[in-house]
Amino acid sequence: MLRVFCGPSGGYGNELGVVRDGSGLREWSERQAFAAKVGFSETVFVDDPSGV
């Protein structure tokens, strides 16, 4: 989890979920269900962490 879009003092902002092994959830519907379950305003799925 990361905090993004924060103010200068680190306040406010949104939580961003990062799934480092996104390849484990291949189907769009699985990803949508997971994102809804964790409840962050944004969720990113990294399919190939070696390319980052």
PyMOL Python script that loads the backbone (N, CA, C, O; Angstrom):
from pymol import cmd

cmd.read_pdbstr("""\
ATOM      1  N   MET A   1       0.839  -1.161   0.000  1.00  0.00           N
ATOM      2  CA  MET A   1       0.000   0.000   0.000  1.00  0.00           C
ATOM      3  C   MET A   1       0.888   1.229   0.000  1.00  0.00           C
ATOM      4  O   MET A   1       1.857   1.322   0.754  1.00  0.00           O
ATOM      5  N   LEU A   2       0.537   2.163  -0.859  1.00  0.00           N
ATOM      6  CA  LEU A   2       1.225   3.447  -0.932  1.00  0.00           C
ATOM      7  C   LEU A   2       0.207   4.542  -0.682  1.00  0.00           C
ATOM      8  O   LEU A   2      -0.990   4.349  -0.893  1.00  0.00           O
ATOM      9  N   ARG A   3       0.677   5.671  -0.240  1.00  0.00           N
ATOM     10  CA  ARG A   3      -0.196   6.833  -0.079  1.00  0.00           C
ATOM     11  C   ARG A   3       0.194   7.827  -1.160  1.00  0.00           C
ATOM     12  O   ARG A   3       1.346   8.255  -1.225  1.00  0.00           O
ATOM     13  N   VAL A   4      -0.765   8.201  -2.016  1.00  0.00           N
ATOM     14  CA  VAL A   4      -0.488   9.068  -3.161  1.00  0.00           C
ATOM     15  C   VAL A   4      -1.364  10.318  -3.117  1.00  0.00           C
ATOM     16  O   VAL A   4      -2.366  10.377  -2.403  1.00  0.00           O
ATOM     17  N   PHE A   5      -0.961  11.298  -3.889  1.00  0.00           N
ATOM     18  CA  PHE A   5      -1.695  12.568  -4.001  1.00  0.00           C
ATOM     19  C   PHE A   5      -1.825  13.258  -2.648  1.00  0.00           C
ATOM     20  O   PHE A   5      -2.873  13.809  -2.311  1.00  0.00           O
ATOM     21  N   CYS A   6      -0.729  13.214  -1.877  1.00  0.00           N
ATOM     22  CA  CYS A   6      -0.703  13.822  -0.553  1.00  0.00           C
ATOM     23  C   CYS A   6      -0.371  15.303  -0.641  1.00  0.00           C
ATOM     24  O   CYS A   6       0.175  15.781  -1.636  1.00  0.00           O
ATOM     25  N   GLY A   7      -0.712  16.014   0.421  1.00  0.00           N
ATOM     26  CA  GLY A   7      -0.321  17.405   0.536  1.00  0.00           C
ATOM     27  C   GLY A   7       1.150  17.503   0.906  1.00  0.00           C
ATOM     28  O   GLY A   7       1.785  16.484   1.176  1.00  0.00           O
ATOM     29  N   PRO A   8       1.702  18.708   0.922  1.00  0.00           N
ATOM     30  CA  PRO A   8       3.124  18.912   1.222  1.00  0.00           C
ATOM     31  C   PRO A   8       3.565  18.310   2.556  1.00  0.00           C
ATOM     32  O   PRO A   8       4.714  17.889   2.690  1.00  0.00           O
ATOM     33  N   SER A   9       2.678  18.264   3.533  1.00  0.00           N
ATOM     34  CA  SER A   9       3.051  17.716   4.840  1.00  0.00           C
ATOM     35  C   SER A   9       2.746  16.225   4.958  1.00  0.00           C
ATOM     36  O   SER A   9       2.932  15.634   6.022  1.00  0.00           O
ATOM     37  N   GLY A  10       2.273  15.608   3.855  1.00  0.00           N
ATOM     38  CA  GLY A  10       1.975  14.181   3.868  1.00  0.00           C
ATOM     39  C   GLY A  10       0.544  13.860   4.244  1.00  0.00           C
ATOM     40  O   GLY A  10       0.164  12.690   4.300  1.00  0.00           O
ATOM     41  N   GLY A  11      -0.251  14.877   4.502  1.00  0.00           N
ATOM     42  CA  GLY A  11      -1.642  14.663   4.866  1.00  0.00           C
ATOM     43  C   GLY A  11      -2.526  14.445   3.647  1.00  0.00           C
ATOM     44  O   GLY A  11      -2.104  14.621   2.504  1.00  0.00           O
ATOM     45  N   TYR A  12      -3.734  14.064   3.920  1.00  0.00           N
ATOM     46  CA  TYR A  12      -4.739  13.841   2.883  1.00  0.00           C
ATOM     47  C   TYR A  12      -4.317  12.693   1.977  1.00  0.00           C
ATOM     48  O   TYR A  12      -3.715  11.731   2.452  1.00  0.00           O
ATOM     49  N   GLY A  13      -4.610  12.769   0.712  1.00  0.00           N
ATOM     50  CA  GLY A  13      -4.198  11.747  -0.241  1.00  0.00           C
ATOM     51  C   GLY A  13      -5.102  10.531  -0.271  1.00  0.00           C
ATOM     52  O   GLY A  13      -6.131  10.480   0.403  1.00  0.00           O
ATOM     53  N   ASN A  14      -4.699   9.564  -1.061  1.00  0.00           N
ATOM     54  CA  ASN A  14      -5.434   8.319  -1.253  1.00  0.00           C
ATOM     55  C   ASN A  14      -4.492   7.139  -1.050  1.00  0.00           C
ATOM     56  O   ASN A  14      -3.282   7.244  -1.249  1.00  0.00           O
ATOM     57  N   GLU A  15      -5.074   6.019  -0.650  1.00  0.00           N
ATOM     58  CA  GLU A  15      -4.291   4.790  -0.566  1.00  0.00           C
ATOM     59  C   GLU A  15      -4.318   4.109  -1.920  1.00  0.00           C
ATOM     60  O   GLU A  15      -5.361   4.026  -2.569  1.00  0.00           O
ATOM     61  N   LEU A  16      -3.163   3.625  -2.337  1.00  0.00           N
ATOM     62  CA  LEU A  16      -3.010   2.930  -3.615  1.00  0.00           C
ATOM     63  C   LEU A  16      -2.508   1.530  -3.307  1.00  0.00           C
ATOM     64  O   LEU A  16      -1.455   1.370  -2.690  1.00  0.00           O
ATOM     65  N   GLY A  17      -3.246   0.521  -3.729  1.00  0.00           N
ATOM     66  CA  GLY A  17      -2.819  -0.861  -3.542  1.00  0.00           C
ATOM     67  C   GLY A  17      -1.955  -1.305  -4.714  1.00  0.00           C
ATOM     68  O   GLY A  17      -2.286  -1.034  -5.868  1.00  0.00           O
ATOM     69  N   VAL A  18      -0.860  -1.981  -4.425  1.00  0.00           N
ATOM     70  CA  VAL A  18       0.020  -2.514  -5.460  1.00  0.00           C
ATOM     71  C   VAL A  18       0.121  -4.021  -5.252  1.00  0.00           C
ATOM     72  O   VAL A  18       0.592  -4.483  -4.213  1.00  0.00           O
ATOM     73  N   VAL A  19      -0.324  -4.783  -6.250  1.00  0.00           N
ATOM     74  CA  VAL A  19      -0.227  -6.242  -6.208  1.00  0.00           C
ATOM     75  C   VAL A  19       1.026  -6.601  -6.991  1.00  0.00           C
ATOM     76  O   VAL A  19       1.040  -6.523  -8.219  1.00  0.00           O
ATOM     77  N   ARG A  20       2.076  -6.993  -6.279  1.00  0.00           N
ATOM     78  CA  ARG A  20       3.375  -7.235  -6.915  1.00  0.00           C
ATOM     79  C   ARG A  20       3.391  -8.472  -7.793  1.00  0.00           C
ATOM     80  O   ARG A  20       4.200  -8.556  -8.717  1.00  0.00           O
ATOM     81  N   ASP A  21       2.522  -9.430  -7.528  1.00  0.00           N
ATOM     82  CA  ASP A  21       2.439 -10.634  -8.357  1.00  0.00           C
ATOM     83  C   ASP A  21       1.063 -10.671  -9.016  1.00  0.00           C
ATOM     84  O   ASP A  21       0.251 -11.556  -8.747  1.00  0.00           O
ATOM     85  N   GLY A  22       0.824  -9.705  -9.873  1.00  0.00           N
ATOM     86  CA  GLY A  22      -0.462  -9.585 -10.537  1.00  0.00           C
ATOM     87  C   GLY A  22      -0.779 -10.730 -11.471  1.00  0.00           C
ATOM     88  O   GLY A  22      -1.944 -10.961 -11.795  1.00  0.00           O
ATOM     89  N   SER A  23       0.242 -11.454 -11.909  1.00  0.00           N
ATOM     90  CA  SER A  23       0.010 -12.575 -12.822  1.00  0.00           C
ATOM     91  C   SER A  23      -0.786 -13.688 -12.149  1.00  0.00           C
ATOM     92  O   SER A  23      -1.325 -14.558 -12.834  1.00  0.00           O
ATOM     93  N   GLY A  24      -0.869 -13.677 -10.828  1.00  0.00           N
ATOM     94  CA  GLY A  24      -1.667 -14.663 -10.105  1.00  0.00           C
ATOM     95  C   GLY A  24      -3.169 -14.438 -10.276  1.00  0.00           C
ATOM     96  O   GLY A  24      -3.974 -15.335 -10.028  1.00  0.00           O
ATOM     97  N   LEU A  25      -3.529 -13.236 -10.701  1.00  0.00           N
ATOM     98  CA  LEU A  25      -4.934 -12.896 -10.961  1.00  0.00           C
ATOM     99  C   LEU A  25      -5.022 -12.461 -12.424  1.00  0.00           C
ATOM    100  O   LEU A  25      -4.948 -11.269 -12.722  1.00  0.00           O
ATOM    101  N   ARG A  26      -5.176 -13.400 -13.314  1.00  0.00           N
ATOM    102  CA  ARG A  26      -5.122 -13.106 -14.747  1.00  0.00           C
ATOM    103  C   ARG A  26      -6.403 -12.510 -15.317  1.00  0.00           C
ATOM    104  O   ARG A  26      -6.360 -11.625 -16.171  1.00  0.00           O
ATOM    105  N   GLU A  27      -7.523 -12.995 -14.845  1.00  0.00           N
ATOM    106  CA  GLU A  27      -8.802 -12.555 -15.410  1.00  0.00           C
ATOM    107  C   GLU A  27      -9.190 -11.181 -14.865  1.00  0.00           C
ATOM    108  O   GLU A  27      -8.980 -10.878 -13.691  1.00  0.00           O
ATOM    109  N   TRP A  28      -9.760 -10.358 -15.747  1.00  0.00           N
ATOM    110  CA  TRP A  28     -10.191  -9.026 -15.366  1.00  0.00           C
ATOM    111  C   TRP A  28     -11.175  -9.097 -14.196  1.00  0.00           C
ATOM    112  O   TRP A  28     -11.104  -8.286 -13.273  1.00  0.00           O
ATOM    113  N   SER A  29     -12.081 -10.056 -14.235  1.00  0.00           N
ATOM    114  CA  SER A  29     -13.089 -10.189 -13.179  1.00  0.00           C
ATOM    115  C   SER A  29     -12.448 -10.522 -11.829  1.00  0.00           C
ATOM    116  O   SER A  29     -12.922 -10.065 -10.789  1.00  0.00           O
ATOM    117  N   GLU A  30     -11.371 -11.316 -11.842  1.00  0.00           N
ATOM    118  CA  GLU A  30     -10.660 -11.637 -10.598  1.00  0.00           C
ATOM    119  C   GLU A  30     -10.010 -10.389 -10.023  1.00  0.00           C
ATOM    120  O   GLU A  30     -10.030 -10.159  -8.814  1.00  0.00           O
ATOM    121  N   ARG A  31      -9.437  -9.593 -10.906  1.00  0.00           N
ATOM    122  CA  ARG A  31      -8.776  -8.357 -10.467  1.00  0.00           C
ATOM    123  C   ARG A  31      -9.795  -7.366  -9.916  1.00  0.00           C
ATOM    124  O   ARG A  31      -9.547  -6.712  -8.902  1.00  0.00           O
ATOM    125  N   GLN A  32     -10.933  -7.257 -10.583  1.00  0.00           N
ATOM    126  CA  GLN A  32     -11.987  -6.358 -10.108  1.00  0.00           C
ATOM    127  C   GLN A  32     -12.478  -6.788  -8.731  1.00  0.00           C
ATOM    128  O   GLN A  32     -12.674  -5.953  -7.848  1.00  0.00           O
ATOM    129  N   ALA A  33     -12.677  -8.087  -8.552  1.00  0.00           N
ATOM    130  CA  ALA A  33     -13.150  -8.611  -7.269  1.00  0.00           C
ATOM    131  C   ALA A  33     -12.127  -8.342  -6.167  1.00  0.00           C
ATOM    132  O   ALA A  33     -12.494  -7.951  -5.059  1.00  0.00           O
ATOM    133  N   PHE A  34     -10.845  -8.551  -6.470  1.00  0.00           N
ATOM    134  CA  PHE A  34      -9.796  -8.310  -5.492  1.00  0.00           C
ATOM    135  C   PHE A  34      -9.737  -6.831  -5.118  1.00  0.00           C
ATOM    136  O   PHE A  34      -9.658  -6.486  -3.939  1.00  0.00           O
ATOM    137  N   ALA A  35      -9.777  -5.959  -6.130  1.00  0.00           N
ATOM    138  CA  ALA A  35      -9.721  -4.517  -5.876  1.00  0.00           C
ATOM    139  C   ALA A  35     -10.904  -4.072  -5.022  1.00  0.00           C
ATOM    140  O   ALA A  35     -10.745  -3.242  -4.128  1.00  0.00           O
ATOM    141  N   ALA A  36     -12.074  -4.614  -5.290  1.00  0.00           N
ATOM    142  CA  ALA A  36     -13.247  -4.262  -4.494  1.00  0.00           C
ATOM    143  C   ALA A  36     -13.087  -4.743  -3.050  1.00  0.00           C
ATOM    144  O   ALA A  36     -13.499  -4.060  -2.113  1.00  0.00           O
ATOM    145  N   LYS A  37     -12.492  -5.910  -2.880  1.00  0.00           N
ATOM    146  CA  LYS A  37     -12.312  -6.483  -1.542  1.00  0.00           C
ATOM    147  C   LYS A  37     -11.364  -5.641  -0.689  1.00  0.00           C
ATOM    148  O   LYS A  37     -11.649  -5.396   0.484  1.00  0.00           O
ATOM    149  N   VAL A  38     -10.236  -5.193  -1.262  1.00  0.00           N
ATOM    150  CA  VAL A  38      -9.276  -4.417  -0.479  1.00  0.00           C
ATOM    151  C   VAL A  38      -9.746  -2.985  -0.269  1.00  0.00           C
ATOM    152  O   VAL A  38      -9.390  -2.361   0.731  1.00  0.00           O
ATOM    153  N   GLY A  39     -10.545  -2.450  -1.197  1.00  0.00           N
ATOM    154  CA  GLY A  39     -11.199  -1.174  -0.992  1.00  0.00           C
ATOM    155  C   GLY A  39     -10.365   0.079  -1.150  1.00  0.00           C
ATOM    156  O   GLY A  39     -10.788   1.149  -0.715  1.00  0.00           O
ATOM    157  N   PHE A  40      -9.195  -0.016  -1.758  1.00  0.00           N
ATOM    158  CA  PHE A  40      -8.414   1.190  -2.020  1.00  0.00           C
ATOM    159  C   PHE A  40      -9.044   1.968  -3.167  1.00  0.00           C
ATOM    160  O   PHE A  40      -9.778   1.395  -3.972  1.00  0.00           O
ATOM    161  N   SER A  41      -8.765   3.269  -3.250  1.00  0.00           N
ATOM    162  CA  SER A  41      -9.330   4.052  -4.340  1.00  0.00           C
ATOM    163  C   SER A  41      -8.724   3.645  -5.679  1.00  0.00           C
ATOM    164  O   SER A  41      -9.359   3.806  -6.721  1.00  0.00           O
ATOM    165  N   GLU A  42      -7.516   3.126  -5.657  1.00  0.00           N
ATOM    166  CA  GLU A  42      -6.843   2.648  -6.870  1.00  0.00           C
ATOM    167  C   GLU A  42      -6.059   1.385  -6.526  1.00  0.00           C
ATOM    168  O   GLU A  42      -5.529   1.259  -5.422  1.00  0.00           O
ATOM    169  N   THR A  43      -5.987   0.457  -7.467  1.00  0.00           N
ATOM    170  CA  THR A  43      -5.208  -0.765  -7.300  1.00  0.00           C
ATOM    171  C   THR A  43      -4.466  -1.046  -8.596  1.00  0.00           C
ATOM    172  O   THR A  43      -5.054  -1.004  -9.677  1.00  0.00           O
ATOM    173  N   VAL A  44      -3.164  -1.335  -8.485  1.00  0.00           N
ATOM    174  CA  VAL A  44      -2.317  -1.613  -9.645  1.00  0.00           C
ATOM    175  C   VAL A  44      -1.852  -3.062  -9.551  1.00  0.00           C
ATOM    176  O   VAL A  44      -1.487  -3.536  -8.476  1.00  0.00           O
ATOM    177  N   PHE A  45      -1.866  -3.758 -10.684  1.00  0.00           N
ATOM    178  CA  PHE A  45      -1.401  -5.149 -10.764  1.00  0.00           C
ATOM    179  C   PHE A  45      -0.149  -5.185 -11.612  1.00  0.00           C
ATOM    180  O   PHE A  45      -0.180  -4.803 -12.782  1.00  0.00           O
ATOM    181  N   VAL A  46       0.962  -5.642 -11.035  1.00  0.00           N
ATOM    182  CA  VAL A  46       2.230  -5.751 -11.767  1.00  0.00           C
ATOM    183  C   VAL A  46       2.326  -7.190 -12.259  1.00  0.00           C
ATOM    184  O   VAL A  46       2.446  -8.121 -11.463  1.00  0.00           O
ATOM    185  N   ASP A  47       2.271  -7.365 -13.584  1.00  0.00           N
ATOM    186  CA  ASP A  47       2.311  -8.695 -14.156  1.00  0.00           C
ATOM    187  C   ASP A  47       3.720  -9.263 -14.262  1.00  0.00           C
ATOM    188  O   ASP A  47       3.908 -10.472 -14.122  1.00  0.00           O
ATOM    189  N   ASP A  48       4.705  -8.418 -14.507  1.00  0.00           N
ATOM    190  CA  ASP A  48       6.080  -8.874 -14.669  1.00  0.00           C
ATOM    191  C   ASP A  48       7.017  -7.971 -13.871  1.00  0.00           C
ATOM    192  O   ASP A  48       7.527  -6.984 -14.400  1.00  0.00           O
ATOM    193  N   PRO A  49       7.246  -8.305 -12.600  1.00  0.00           N
ATOM    194  CA  PRO A  49       8.086  -7.433 -11.765  1.00  0.00           C
ATOM    195  C   PRO A  49       9.537  -7.354 -12.222  1.00  0.00           C
ATOM    196  O   PRO A  49      10.245  -6.427 -11.828  1.00  0.00           O
ATOM    197  N   SER A  50       9.998  -8.283 -13.030  1.00  0.00           N
ATOM    198  CA  SER A  50      11.394  -8.222 -13.486  1.00  0.00           C
ATOM    199  C   SER A  50      11.593  -7.095 -14.494  1.00  0.00           C
ATOM    200  O   SER A  50      12.725  -6.660 -14.707  1.00  0.00           O
ATOM    201  N   GLY A  51      10.524  -6.615 -15.116  1.00  0.00           N
ATOM    202  CA  GLY A  51      10.629  -5.527 -16.084  1.00  0.00           C
ATOM    203  C   GLY A  51      10.531  -4.143 -15.474  1.00  0.00           C
ATOM    204  O   GLY A  51      10.563  -3.138 -16.184  1.00  0.00           O
ATOM    205  N   VAL A  52      10.410  -4.094 -14.135  1.00  0.00           N
ATOM    206  CA  VAL A  52      10.241  -2.801 -13.465  1.00  0.00           C
ATOM    207  C   VAL A  52      11.572  -2.285 -12.992  1.00  0.00           C
ATOM    208  O   VAL A  52      11.642  -1.207 -12.402  1.00  0.00           O
TER     209      VAL A  52
END
""", "prot")
cmd.dss("prot")
cmd.show_as("cartoon", "prot")
cmd.util.cbc("prot")
cmd.orient("prot")
